[in-house]
């Protein structure tokens, strides 16, 4: 049987895409940067311009749904405090609102992903690495448009994230898969902790969603997640 197609916007190196693929989708990525490690077909260009062109041509109807992970640095909890203390506020573009406007215009079920922070999304789902037995905590929030899924129970963390905090070293069962220095995870540790083997580029790993998250979301959708207006093509 042919797989339903899913459009992966701001696709980076494919953490989200691999999860959807494992759930049963055929994934097409879009990213403005060259991403040779992306494991599926990928269009290089502006994600929102590409989405607008697909809507205008009607080609968007060839997709069952859309996933979008717009740039989050301006609202991410890991950067908001640092940016403010250094006078860096406003240095990152927030594309969440413009992404949502186009996704609503597309008329398909969609998912918008963002980390914890101030991004203005509906937090219909919050997923954590411990829910899937991973070596990272890595909370991620997901807004669901045109369909719904039940929030799974949050599993208590088994300890701390390993590394230095304010000059003190703490051990723990999770690695810090972001930044560098201060006891942050090595590339092999990040690959193992998140279940990502196809890229060894540190920047790509620090930005990635563990595939287990979107595999769970994709399976919920394909199993008949409740539709609320939009219907998969």
C-alpha positions in Angstrom: 0.0 0.0 0.0 1.2 3.5 -0.8 2.1 5.7 2.2 0.3 9.0 2.8 2.5 11.9 2.1 3.6 14.4 4.8 5.2 17.8 4.2 8.0 18.5 6.7 8.7 22.3 6.9 11.9 23.7 8.5 13.1 20.1 8.3 16.7 20.5 9.4 18.4 17.1 9.4 15.2 15.0 9.7 14.6 14.1 13.4 10.9 14.7 13.0 10.8 13.3 9.5 12.3 9.9 10.6 9.6 9.5 13.2 6.8 10.2 10.7 8.5 7.8 8.3 8.6 5.0 10.9 4.9 5.7 11.6 4.0 5.1 8.0 4.3 8.3 6.1 6.3 9.3 2.9 8.0 12.5 3.9 9.1 15.5 1.8 11.3 18.0 3.6 11.8 21.8 3.1 14.7 23.7 4.6 16.5 26.9 3.6 19.9 25.4 4.4 21.7 22.7 2.6 21.1 19.5 4.6 22.8 16.6 2.8 22.2 14.3 5.8 18.4 14.6 5.5 17.3 11.0 4.8 14.3 11.7 2.5 13.5 13.9 -0.5 14.1 17.6 0.4 13.4 20.9 -1.3 16.0 23.6 -0.5 14.4 27.0 -0.1 12.3 29.2 2.1 9.7 26.9 3.8 6.9 29.4 3.9 7.4 30.5 0.3 7.3 26.8 -0.7 4.1 26.2 1.2 2.5 29.2 -0.3 3.4 28.0 -3.8 2.0 24.5 -3.1 -1.3 26.1 -1.8 -1.5 28.4 -4.9 -1.0 25.5 -7.3 -3.2 23.1 -5.5 -0.4 20.6 -5.1 -0.8 20.8 -1.3 -3.8 18.5 -1.7 -1.4 15.7 -2.5 -0.4 15.7 1.2 -2.2 14.1 4.1 -0.8 16.6 6.6 2.0 19.1 7.4 4.6 19.2 10.2 6.4 22.5 10.9 9.2 23.3 13.3 9.7 27.1 12.7 12.9 28.7 14.2 12.5 29.0 17.9 15.6 30.7 19.3 13.8 34.0 20.0 11.3 32.3 22.4 13.1 29.2 23.6 13.5 29.0 27.4 17.2 28.2 26.9 17.9 31.4 25.1 15.3 34.0 26.3 17.1 34.6 29.6 20.6 34.8 28.1 19.4 37.0 25.3 17.8 39.5 27.7 20.8 39.6 30.0 23.1 40.3 27.1 20.8 42.8 25.4 20.2 40.5 22.5 16.4 40.6 22.5 14.8 40.5 19.1 17.8 39.1 17.3 15.8 36.0 16.2 12.8 36.0 13.9 9.6 34.4 15.2 7.9 32.6 12.4 5.2 30.8 14.4 2.3 33.1 13.6 3.0 33.4 9.9 3.5 29.6 9.7 0.1 29.0 11.4 -1.7 31.5 9.0 -0.4 29.5 6.0 -1.1 26.2 7.5 -4.7 27.2 8.2 -5.0 28.4 4.6 -3.7 25.0 3.4 -6.7 23.3 4.9 -4.8 20.2 6.0 -4.3 18.7 9.5 -1.0 20.0 10.9 1.5 20.0 13.7 3.6 22.9 14.9 6.5 22.0 17.2 8.3 24.3 19.7 10.5 23.9 22.8 9.5 25.1 26.2 9.5 28.9 26.3 7.4 31.8 25.2 6.4 30.7 21.7 2.7 31.4 21.3 1.4 28.0 20.3 -1.5 25.9 21.7 0.2 23.2 23.8 -2.1 20.4 22.7 0.7 17.9 23.4 3.9 18.0 25.5 6.3 15.1 25.0 9.4 14.2 27.0 12.3 11.8 26.3 11.5 9.8 29.5 8.1 8.9 28.0 10.0 6.9 25.4 12.9 5.7 27.5 15.4 8.1 25.9 18.6 9.5 27.4 17.4 13.1 27.1 14.5 15.0 28.7 14.0 17.4 25.8 10.5 18.6 26.4 8.7 19.6 23.2 5.3 21.2 22.7 3.0 20.5 19.8 0.1 22.4 18.5 -2.4 20.3 16.5 -4.4 22.0 13.8 -7.5 20.3 12.4 -7.2 17.2 14.5 -6.7 16.2 18.1 -4.8 13.5 20.1 -4.9 12.6 23.8 -2.0 13.9 26.0 -0.1 10.9 27.3 0.8 10.9 31.0 4.1 12.6 31.9 6.6 10.1 33.3 8.6 11.4 36.4 12.2 12.0 35.5 14.8 9.6 37.0 17.3 12.2 38.0 19.2 15.2 36.6 20.7 16.2 33.3 24.4 15.4 33.5 26.8 18.4 33.4 27.9 21.6 35.1 25.4 24.1 36.6 26.7 27.3 38.1 30.2 25.8 38.6 29.0 22.6 40.2 29.0 19.2 38.4 25.9 17.0 38.6 25.6 13.4 37.4 22.4 12.0 36.1 20.8 9.6 33.6 20.2 12.2 30.9 22.7 14.1 28.7 22.5 17.8 27.7 22.0 17.6 23.9 22.4 21.4 23.3 25.2 23.9 23.3 28.8 22.9 23.9 31.1 22.9 26.9 30.0 22.6 30.6 29.7 18.8 30.4 27.4 18.9 27.4 27.0 15.6 25.5 29.4 14.5 22.8 28.1 13.8 19.3 28.0 10.0 19.9 26.2 10.5 23.2 23.6 12.7 21.5 23.1 10.2 18.7 22.6 7.4 21.2 20.4 9.4 23.6 18.0 10.6 20.9 18.0 7.6 18.5 19.5 9.6 15.6 22.2 7.8 13.5 22.2 9.4 10.1 23.8 12.7 11.0 26.9 13.4 13.0 26.7 17.2 12.7 26.5 18.7 16.2 24.4 21.7 15.2 21.8 19.4 13.5 21.7 17.1 16.6 21.2 20.0 19.0 18.2 21.2 17.0 16.7 17.8 16.4 13.4 16.3 17.7 13.9 12.7 18.8 12.1 10.6 16.2 10.2 8.7 18.9 8.1 11.9 19.5 6.8 12.2 15.9 6.5 8.4 15.4 4.1 8.5 18.3 2.3 11.5 16.9 2.2 10.0 13.4 0.7 6.7 14.7 -2.0 8.6 16.6 -2.9 10.5 13.4 -3.0 7.3 11.2 -5.0 5.5 13.9 -7.7 8.0 13.5 -6.9 11.0 15.6 -10.1 13.1 16.0 -10.5 15.4 13.0 -11.8 18.9 13.8 -12.6 20.5 10.5 -9.8 19.5 8.1 -9.7 16.0 6.7 -6.6 14.2 5.4 -6.4 14.0 1.6 
